[in-house]
Amino acid sequence: MMNLSVFAGAFNYEFRMQVRRPIIWIVQFLTTLLVAGFISRSAGILDMLIHLQSVAILESVVYWTNFMNYVLPIAAGILIADRLPRDQRTKVQELLTTTSASLRARLFGKYLGCTLATWLPICLLYCLGICFIFVQTGNLMVLPLALETFATIVLPCMFFVGAFSIAIPAILWVPLYQFLFLGYWFWGNLYAPKSIPTISATLLTPAGGYMSQGFFGVTMFHATHATAFQGVESFVLLLILSMLIMLALSSYLLWQQTRH
């Protein structure tokens, strides 16, 4: 019960603290403008928006979900990266180690609270897009399809990016991690496999290509020939890796704590 209360307290604090940071909303707003600019210059996407009523409702929703999941996680990963080092820099981490609260419960509360708060602007933008599709088509199936695609495509990416962006800066300089994360996202998610080796067409792609193709039969940037079973594999693998990353981080912090 104590661990649950510690988790809830850490989650509540981290969520409120992160969601009140102006930089979260400023960066996501600027990223949204970038997305809008990309849409205005992409003839295929713009044509789909203009003729939305003639496009299959499932295809419209999945395309919008994919578009969000291919672009906006970049900003989320960069914004989450400084959370743990900030605690260490302000000596909050040292203060918390003097309490009897479970480090693992506190860490998982921090992880979920910070991740959900950072993704809140993305979720709001996603809902605006879904509302636009609903108004244009008048099809009530937009709403359950949006929930389904968000849960299967976006959530694994959200937890995966959040776990990496909390854990890796514990051992790596934050600006360096942010730079490397930006490069990784384009290399490991958006780059079509050609002459340079990449994981962008594998089960480890958090952008959700396997879930999109396997569950809904829709691929966005480069072809991903995936079955429903491979979609499940990618979904489960990303969630398991997220959990393992956080467990490894908690073990590392415990080791660091005992060493000092």
Residue frames as qw, qx, qy, qz and C-alpha x, y, z in Angstrom:
[[0.000, 0.885, 0.465, 0.000, 0.00, 0.00, 0.00],
 [0.323, -0.763, 0.112, 0.549, 2.90, 2.34, 0.79],
 [0.386, -0.110, 0.602, 0.690, 4.41, 1.71, -2.66],
 [0.182, 0.632, 0.672, 0.340, 1.06, 2.46, -4.31],
 [0.141, -0.934, -0.257, 0.204, 0.72, 5.74, -2.42],
 [0.398, -0.556, 0.345, 0.644, 4.30, 6.65, -3.33],
 [0.352, 0.210, 0.695, 0.590, 3.61, 5.86, -6.99],
 [0.064, 0.806, 0.566, 0.161, 0.38, 7.91, -6.96],
 [0.268, -0.872, -0.063, 0.406, 2.08, 10.85, -5.23],
 [0.396, -0.360, 0.490, 0.688, 5.01, 10.85, -7.67],
 [0.286, 0.427, 0.715, 0.474, 2.68, 10.52, -10.64],
 [0.028, -0.893, -0.447, 0.037, 0.47, 13.38, -9.50],
 [0.314, -0.783, 0.121, 0.523, 3.43, 15.69, -8.78],
 [0.400, -0.186, 0.600, 0.667, 5.27, 14.92, -12.02],
 [0.254, 0.581, 0.686, 0.358, 2.17, 15.29, -14.17],
 [0.068, -0.942, -0.307, 0.120, 1.21, 18.66, -12.68],
 [0.379, -0.685, 0.267, 0.563, 4.77, 19.95, -12.74],
 [0.406, -0.032, 0.661, 0.630, 5.43, 18.90, -16.35],
 [0.215, 0.660, 0.659, 0.291, 2.09, 20.00, -17.79],
 [0.122, -0.942, -0.206, 0.235, 2.60, 23.52, -16.32],
 [0.490, -0.380, 0.350, 0.702, 5.94, 24.02, -18.06],
 [0.412, 0.749, 0.016, -0.519, 5.44, 26.62, -20.82],
 [0.020, 0.520, -0.736, -0.432, 8.16, 24.99, -22.94],
 [0.383, 0.161, 0.909, 0.008, 6.00, 21.86, -23.32],
 [0.420, 0.718, 0.502, -0.235, 3.20, 23.81, -24.96],
 [0.151, 0.821, -0.273, -0.478, 5.48, 26.16, -26.92],
 [0.146, -0.378, 0.839, 0.362, 7.51, 23.36, -28.50],
 [0.369, 0.321, 0.872, 0.025, 4.45, 21.27, -29.31],
 [0.350, 0.807, 0.269, -0.393, 2.75, 24.34, -30.80],
 [0.104, 0.717, -0.504, -0.471, 5.76, 25.01, -33.01],
 [0.248, -0.113, 0.936, 0.221, 5.84, 21.34, -34.00],
 [0.424, 0.571, 0.667, -0.221, 2.15, 21.58, -34.87],
 [0.299, 0.828, -0.097, -0.464, 2.91, 24.52, -37.17],
 [0.072, -0.474, 0.795, 0.371, 5.62, 22.39, -38.78],
 [0.365, 0.227, 0.903, 0.004, 3.07, 19.60, -39.29],
 [0.400, 0.753, 0.376, -0.361, 0.59, 22.06, -40.80],
 [0.158, 0.756, -0.418, -0.478, 3.28, 23.33, -43.15],
 [0.207, -0.215, 0.920, 0.254, 4.14, 19.80, -44.19],
 [0.417, 0.470, 0.763, -0.149, 0.48, 19.02, -44.87],
 [0.335, 0.818, 0.107, -0.454, 0.06, 22.18, -46.95],
 [0.166, 0.681, -0.594, -0.395, 3.00, 21.15, -49.15],
 [0.273, -0.087, 0.954, 0.090, 2.09, 17.46, -49.43],
 [0.440, 0.092, -0.423, -0.787, -0.18, 17.05, -52.44],
 [0.438, -0.135, -0.879, -0.129, -1.28, 13.54, -51.43],
 [0.190, -0.354, -0.726, 0.558, -2.34, 14.45, -47.88],
 [0.177, 0.281, 0.079, -0.940, -3.89, 17.75, -48.97],
 [0.430, 0.011, -0.626, -0.650, -5.89, 15.97, -51.66],
 [0.363, -0.274, -0.883, 0.113, -7.14, 13.47, -49.09],
 [0.049, -0.356, -0.509, 0.782, -8.28, 16.30, -46.80],
 [0.297, 0.208, -0.211, -0.908, -10.12, 18.04, -49.64],
 [0.657, 0.008, -0.549, -0.517, -11.87, 14.84, -50.73],
 [0.167, -0.265, 0.828, -0.465, -12.23, 13.32, -47.26],
 [0.715, 0.117, 0.339, -0.600, -15.80, 12.14, -47.84],
 [0.822, 0.406, -0.300, -0.263, -14.66, 9.91, -50.71],
 [0.295, 0.455, -0.803, 0.248, -11.95, 8.20, -48.64],
 [0.708, -0.316, -0.631, -0.029, -12.70, 5.10, -46.54],
 [0.442, -0.829, 0.057, -0.338, -13.25, 6.17, -42.93],
 [0.892, -0.376, 0.087, 0.237, -10.75, 3.61, -41.56],
 [0.701, 0.325, 0.074, 0.630, -8.07, 4.80, -43.96],
 [0.017, 0.819, 0.010, 0.573, -8.62, 8.45, -42.97],
 [0.646, -0.738, 0.098, -0.168, -8.34, 7.74, -39.24],
 [0.904, -0.191, 0.130, 0.359, -5.29, 5.48, -39.59],
 [0.546, 0.545, 0.049, 0.634, -3.51, 7.98, -41.84],
 [0.191, -0.849, 0.079, -0.487, -4.06, 10.75, -39.28],
 [0.814, -0.565, 0.135, 0.005, -2.88, 8.49, -36.44],
 [0.860, 0.109, 0.103, 0.488, 0.21, 7.51, -38.40],
 [0.323, 0.731, 0.001, 0.601, 1.00, 11.11, -39.26],
 [0.453, -0.822, 0.144, -0.313, 0.86, 12.13, -35.59],
 [0.888, -0.396, 0.209, 0.103, 2.96, 9.15, -34.58],
 [0.801, 0.326, 0.086, 0.494, 5.64, 9.78, -37.20],
 [0.278, 0.681, -0.045, 0.676, 6.32, 13.43, -36.38],
 [0.371, -0.785, 0.063, -0.491, 5.30, 14.58, -32.89],
 [0.893, -0.407, -0.104, 0.161, 7.15, 11.95, -30.78],
 [0.613, 0.379, -0.169, 0.672, 10.37, 13.74, -31.74],
 [0.123, -0.650, 0.153, -0.734, 9.40, 16.75, -29.64],
 [0.801, -0.525, -0.062, -0.280, 8.11, 14.54, -26.81],
 [0.911, -0.064, -0.188, 0.362, 11.37, 12.61, -26.51],
 [0.404, 0.442, -0.188, 0.779, 13.44, 15.80, -26.45],
 [0.339, -0.642, 0.054, -0.686, 11.19, 17.44, -23.83],
 [0.881, -0.438, -0.124, -0.127, 11.21, 14.44, -21.47],
 [0.791, 0.284, -0.359, 0.407, 15.00, 14.03, -21.57],
 [0.176, 0.511, -0.410, 0.735, 15.89, 16.63, -18.93],
 [0.661, -0.580, -0.177, -0.442, 13.47, 15.41, -16.24],
 [0.893, -0.341, -0.202, 0.212, 15.74, 13.08, -14.25],
 [0.587, 0.199, -0.168, 0.766, 18.95, 15.15, -14.59],
 [0.149, -0.659, -0.021, -0.737, 17.02, 18.18, -13.32],
 [0.780, -0.587, -0.146, -0.159, 16.24, 16.33, -10.09],
 [0.844, -0.133, -0.126, 0.504, 19.91, 15.49, -9.69],
 [0.361, 0.453, -0.014, 0.815, 20.99, 19.05, -10.51],
 [0.325, -0.642, -0.004, -0.694, 18.60, 20.65, -7.98],
 [0.049, 0.266, -0.832, 0.485, 19.50, 18.04, -5.29],
 [0.737, -0.136, 0.054, -0.660, 15.88, 16.82, -5.17],
 [0.837, 0.127, -0.527, -0.074, 17.10, 13.28, -5.86],
 [0.357, 0.237, -0.704, 0.567, 19.40, 13.39, -2.84],
 [0.382, -0.202, 0.376, -0.820, 16.56, 14.63, -0.64],
 [0.838, -0.016, -0.177, -0.515, 14.24, 11.86, -1.78],
 [0.690, 0.201, -0.681, 0.142, 16.82, 9.15, -1.05],
 [0.018, 0.247, -0.676, 0.694, 16.68, 10.09, 2.64],
 [0.681, -0.095, 0.164, -0.707, 13.00, 9.06, 2.82],
 [0.474, -0.102, 0.869, -0.105, 11.67, 5.53, 3.21],
 [0.702, 0.513, 0.096, -0.484, 9.71, 5.76, -0.04],
 [0.810, 0.087, 0.520, 0.256, 10.39, 3.02, -2.61],
 [0.097, -0.514, 0.432, 0.735, 12.73, 4.28, -5.32],
 [0.147, 0.136, 0.863, 0.464, 11.12, 2.01, -7.91],
 [0.079, 0.718, 0.684, -0.097, 7.58, 3.20, -7.12],
 [0.060, -0.798, -0.042, 0.598, 8.75, 6.81, -7.21],
 [0.171, -0.338, 0.623, 0.685, 10.57, 6.29, -10.49],
 [0.137, 0.355, 0.857, 0.348, 7.63, 4.64, -12.22],
 [0.030, 0.816, 0.491, -0.304, 5.34, 7.42, -10.98],
 [0.108, -0.674, 0.245, 0.689, 7.78, 9.98, -12.41],
 [0.205, -0.075, 0.792, 0.570, 7.97, 8.09, -15.70],
 [0.110, 0.553, 0.803, 0.194, 4.22, 7.80, -16.27],
 [0.046, -0.839, -0.348, 0.416, 3.35, 11.27, -14.97],
 [0.146, -0.605, 0.345, 0.703, 6.03, 13.01, -17.01],
 [0.196, 0.044, 0.818, 0.540, 5.29, 10.98, -20.15],
 [0.103, 0.658, 0.744, 0.060, 1.52, 11.51, -20.08],
 [0.057, -0.838, -0.175, 0.514, 1.89, 15.25, -19.38],
 [0.171, -0.456, 0.507, 0.711, 4.33, 15.69, -22.26],
 [0.107, 0.180, 0.853, 0.477, 2.04, 13.82, -24.64],
 [0.167, 0.622, 0.614, -0.456, -1.06, 15.77, -23.58],
 [0.233, 0.627, -0.160, -0.726, -0.65, 18.45, -26.30],
 [0.086, 0.189, -0.857, -0.471, -0.19, 15.65, -28.86],
 [0.086, 0.374, 0.916, -0.116, -3.40, 14.00, -27.68],
 [0.210, 0.673, 0.332, -0.627, -5.28, 17.30, -27.94],
 [0.209, 0.505, -0.486, -0.682, -4.03, 17.84, -31.49],
 [0.007, -0.023, -0.972, -0.233, -4.95, 14.26, -32.34],
 [0.166, 0.534, 0.751, -0.350, -8.49, 14.85, -31.02],
 [0.235, 0.644, -0.025, -0.727, -8.78, 18.02, -33.13],
 [0.159, 0.307, -0.759, -0.551, -7.89, 16.03, -36.23],
 [0.027, 0.250, 0.968, -0.008, -10.42, 13.34, -35.35],
 [0.207, 0.625, 0.478, -0.581, -13.09, 16.01, -34.79],
 [0.226, 0.529, -0.370, -0.729, -12.28, 17.44, -38.24],
 [0.113, 0.058, -0.928, -0.350, -12.71, 14.01, -39.83],
 [0.086, 0.431, 0.852, -0.284, -15.98, 13.50, -37.95],
 [0.235, 0.636, 0.198, -0.708, -17.38, 16.90, -39.00],
 [0.225, 0.440, -0.567, -0.659, -16.41, 16.31, -42.63],
 [0.240, 0.022, -0.930, -0.277, -17.79, 12.76, -42.83],
 [0.619, -0.249, 0.085, -0.740, -20.55, 12.73, -40.19],
 [0.795, 0.013, -0.600, -0.084, -19.63, 9.10, -39.51],
 [0.625, -0.680, 0.222, -0.314, -19.87, 8.10, -35.83],
 [0.977, -0.020, -0.058, 0.204, -17.48, 5.19, -36.46],
 [0.376, 0.718, -0.312, 0.495, -14.68, 7.78, -36.43],
 [0.416, -0.712, 0.356, -0.440, -14.72, 7.84, -32.62],
 [0.910, -0.289, 0.295, -0.042, -14.27, 4.10, -31.82],
 [0.843, 0.424, -0.022, 0.331, -11.78, 3.78, -34.68],
 [0.141, 0.817, -0.311, 0.465, -9.78, 6.69, -33.27],
 [0.639, -0.599, 0.401, -0.270, -9.63, 5.04, -29.85],
 [0.975, 0.029, 0.205, 0.082, -8.60, 1.73, -31.41],
 [0.690, 0.583, -0.108, 0.415, -5.87, 3.18, -33.60],
 [0.109, -0.825, 0.349, -0.431, -4.56, 5.40, -30.80],
 [0.781, -0.476, 0.362, -0.182, -4.35, 2.46, -28.39],
 [0.948, 0.082, 0.251, 0.180, -2.61, 0.13, -30.83],
 [0.643, 0.582, 0.015, 0.498, -0.33, 2.56, -32.71],
 [0.036, 0.815, -0.189, 0.547, 0.38, 5.54, -30.44],
 [0.701, -0.668, 0.142, -0.204, 0.47, 4.09, -26.91],
 [0.929, -0.105, 0.057, 0.350, 3.41, 1.68, -27.49],
 [0.496, 0.559, -0.033, 0.664, 5.36, 4.54, -29.04],
 [0.278, -0.826, 0.062, -0.486, 4.49, 6.85, -26.15],
 [0.813, -0.562, 0.150, -0.021, 5.69, 4.44, -23.47],
 [0.877, 0.138, 0.075, 0.454, 8.77, 3.41, -25.48],
 [0.334, 0.670, -0.046, 0.661, 9.91, 6.97, -26.18],
 [0.452, -0.800, 0.084, -0.385, 9.14, 7.99, -22.59],
 [0.909, -0.378, 0.087, 0.153, 11.18, 5.12, -21.12],
 [0.751, 0.277, 0.039, 0.598, 14.20, 5.80, -23.32],
 [0.157, 0.721, -0.007, 0.675, 14.05, 9.54, -22.73],
 [0.604, -0.752, 0.101, -0.244, 13.88, 9.11, -18.96],
 [0.928, -0.292, 0.131, 0.190, 16.56, 6.40, -18.73],
 [0.768, 0.361, 0.029, 0.528, 19.34, 7.25, -21.19],
 [0.100, 0.818, -0.137, 0.550, 19.94, 10.83, -19.92],
 [0.741, -0.662, 0.096, -0.049, 20.76, 9.27, -16.53],
 [0.792, -0.279, 0.319, 0.440, 24.08, 8.22, -18.06],
 [0.507, 0.351, 0.381, 0.689, 24.37, 10.58, -21.04],
 [0.081, -0.274, -0.082, 0.955, 24.63, 14.36, -21.29],
 [0.403, 0.591, 0.580, -0.388, 21.12, 15.66, -22.04],
 [0.364, 0.729, -0.190, -0.547, 21.92, 17.84, -25.12],
 [0.037, 0.378, -0.867, -0.323, 23.88, 14.94, -26.61],
 [0.299, 0.248, 0.912, -0.130, 20.98, 12.55, -26.02],
 [0.414, 0.681, 0.325, -0.509, 18.51, 15.01, -27.59],
 [0.268, 0.647, -0.504, -0.506, 20.71, 15.33, -30.67],
 [0.035, -0.192, 0.967, 0.161, 21.16, 11.57, -30.95],
 [0.379, 0.389, 0.768, -0.339, 17.44, 10.96, -30.40],
 [0.441, 0.688, -0.006, -0.576, 16.57, 13.30, -33.26],
 [0.240, 0.510, -0.737, -0.373, 18.96, 11.44, -35.54],
 [0.195, 0.001, 0.975, -0.103, 17.71, 8.06, -34.32],
 [0.497, 0.467, 0.520, -0.514, 14.09, 8.98, -35.04],
 [0.531, 0.651, -0.244, -0.485, 14.72, 9.75, -38.69],
 [0.196, 0.445, -0.860, -0.155, 17.11, 6.82, -39.13],
 [0.077, -0.006, 0.975, -0.207, 15.10, 4.25, -37.18],
 [0.356, 0.481, 0.665, -0.446, 11.57, 5.25, -38.16],
 [0.452, 0.759, 0.108, -0.456, 11.33, 7.41, -41.28],
 [0.083, 0.608, -0.670, -0.418, 14.28, 6.18, -43.34],
 [0.927, 0.241, -0.006, -0.288, 13.28, 3.59, -45.92],
 [0.750, -0.352, 0.501, 0.250, 15.70, 0.61, -45.94],
 [0.641, 0.751, -0.150, -0.049, 18.18, 1.20, -48.77],
 [0.649, 0.496, -0.456, 0.352, 21.97, 1.35, -48.70],
 [0.040, -0.472, 0.595, -0.649, 22.29, 2.26, -45.00],
 [0.388, -0.250, -0.879, 0.121, 21.28, -0.39, -42.42],
 [0.307, -0.298, 0.168, -0.888, 18.26, 0.69, -40.37],
 [0.051, 0.192, 0.930, -0.310, 15.69, -0.72, -37.95],
 [0.356, 0.186, 0.050, -0.915, 12.88, 1.32, -39.53],
 [0.699, 0.075, -0.455, -0.547, 11.30, -1.77, -41.12],
 [0.384, 0.056, -0.889, 0.244, 11.61, -4.05, -38.09],
 [0.500, -0.598, -0.624, -0.056, 9.46, -4.96, -35.11],
 [0.483, -0.406, -0.330, 0.702, 11.45, -2.43, -33.06],
 [0.118, 0.329, 0.246, 0.904, 10.05, 0.57, -34.95],
 [0.018, -0.411, -0.649, 0.640, 8.06, 2.66, -32.42],
 [0.231, 0.171, -0.220, -0.932, 6.44, 4.73, -35.19],
 [0.590, 0.189, 0.597, -0.510, 3.95, 1.87, -35.47],
 [0.407, 0.384, -0.573, -0.599, 4.29, 0.66, -39.06],
 [0.172, 0.017, -0.984, -0.041, 3.77, -2.98, -38.10],
 [0.181, 0.389, 0.734, -0.526, 0.63, -2.24, -36.08],
 [0.375, 0.503, -0.039, -0.778, -0.75, 0.03, -38.79],
 [0.436, 0.316, -0.691, -0.481, -0.24, -2.49, -41.59],
 [0.152, 0.009, -0.982, 0.110, -0.90, -5.62, -39.53],
 [0.138, 0.393, 0.740, -0.529, -4.12, -4.46, -37.83],
 [0.345, 0.689, 0.282, -0.572, -5.57, -2.00, -40.35],
 [0.695, 0.381, 0.497, 0.352, -3.86, -2.69, -43.68],
 [0.226, 0.964, 0.067, 0.125, -2.61, 0.90, -44.05],
 [0.717, -0.208, 0.042, 0.664, 1.02, 1.95, -44.56],
 [0.053, 0.947, 0.130, -0.289, 2.12, 5.55, -44.74],
 [0.013, 0.850, -0.402, -0.339, 5.71, 6.36, -45.74],
 [0.261, 0.451, -0.817, -0.249, 7.45, 3.17, -46.79],
 [0.806, -0.070, -0.433, -0.397, 5.93, -0.24, -47.37],
 [0.232, -0.349, 0.819, -0.392, 5.73, -2.49, -44.33],
 [0.687, -0.034, -0.588, -0.425, 4.33, -5.89, -45.24],
 [0.098, -0.220, 0.798, -0.552, 3.14, -7.06, -41.83],
 [0.457, -0.352, -0.778, -0.251, 0.59, -9.59, -40.67],
 [0.534, -0.702, -0.088, -0.463, -1.71, -9.14, -37.69],
 [0.891, -0.354, -0.167, 0.232, 0.51, -11.53, -35.69],
 [0.592, 0.202, -0.103, 0.773, 3.59, -9.40, -36.46],
 [0.154, -0.674, -0.064, -0.720, 1.60, -6.36, -35.37],
 [0.769, -0.610, -0.118, -0.153, 0.94, -8.05, -32.02],
 [0.844, -0.071, -0.139, 0.513, 4.63, -9.00, -31.78],
 [0.329, 0.443, -0.059, 0.832, 5.76, -5.42, -32.34],
 [0.425, -0.698, -0.114, -0.565, 3.14, -4.05, -29.92],
 [0.858, -0.500, -0.113, 0.031, 4.12, -6.45, -27.13],
 [0.775, 0.101, -0.115, 0.613, 7.86, -6.13, -27.79],
 [0.143, 0.597, -0.052, 0.788, 7.78, -2.33, -27.50],
 [0.586, -0.683, -0.027, -0.436, 5.86, -2.48, -24.21],
 [0.923, -0.294, -0.109, 0.224, 8.17, -5.17, -22.77],
 [0.613, 0.296, -0.110, 0.724, 11.26, -3.19, -23.77],
 [0.153, -0.714, 0.022, -0.683, 9.79, -0.08, -22.14],
 [0.783, -0.592, -0.030, -0.189, 9.30, -2.00, -18.89],
 [0.897, -0.066, -0.087, 0.429, 12.78, -3.55, -19.04],
 [0.366, 0.553, -0.092, 0.743, 14.37, -0.15, -19.63],
 [0.381, -0.720, 0.078, -0.574, 12.67, 1.28, -16.55],
 [0.911, -0.410, -0.036, 0.024, 13.59, -1.75, -14.43],
 [0.771, 0.192, -0.104, 0.598, 17.20, -1.41, -15.58],
 [0.088, 0.668, -0.095, 0.733, 17.14, 2.30, -14.71],
 [0.643, -0.676, 0.035, -0.359, 15.76, 1.64, -11.24],
 [0.938, -0.198, -0.056, 0.280, 18.47, -0.99, -10.64],
 [0.560, 0.421, -0.095, 0.707, 21.13, 1.46, -11.82],
 [0.182, -0.721, 0.084, -0.663, 19.85, 4.23, -9.54],
 [0.836, -0.534, -0.021, -0.123, 19.71, 1.81, -6.59],
 [0.864, 0.038, -0.079, 0.496, 23.29, 0.80, -7.27],
 [0.285, 0.582, -0.074, 0.758, 24.29, 4.46, -7.55],
 [0.487, -0.726, -0.001, -0.485, 22.48, 5.21, -4.28],
 [0.907, -0.406, -0.025, 0.108, 24.20, 2.42, -2.34],
 [0.735, 0.277, -0.084, 0.613, 27.59, 3.40, -3.74],
 [0.079, 0.608, -0.126, 0.780, 27.20, 6.89, -2.30]]
